[in-house]
């Protein structure tokens, strides 16, 4: 798109920031992202069960976060595992740092992390994307 006057003057890409905030603007996506940020790598079954959301919803929202460049993924057997991608951009690092500081230590997420630790995909027999 056409650069805004701010990006012409400073080199800051407003469109990039808008895409980041758009990806994180949904409460389900923000919860998934925060769970991964605090827990580390997790499979879809851990995330959907830990957060109490349907597997298809978790997969759909994880795809949005992945497409926005916020997550990495890898397949282990039939399960897809996600983790937070280490950002190159200093602005993205600041936003992720703010999310970590604001949410990762919250008691609500401590309970989610504990529940996620107890979930084994091998025991569930679930495949995911």
NORNOR-V801277 format. One record per helix or strand of 2 or more residues. SS is the DSSP state (H for helix, E for strand). FROM is the first residue (numbers start at 1). TO is the last residue. If there is no record, write none. Layout:
ss=SS from=FROM to=TO
ss=SS from=FROM to=TO
This chain:
ss=H from=5 to=10
ss=H from=14 to=24
ss=H from=27 to=39
ss=E from=42 to=43
ss=H from=44 to=51
ss=H from=55 to=67
ss=E from=71 to=76
ss=E from=79 to=84
ss=H from=90 to=104
ss=H from=107 to=117
ss=H from=121 to=124
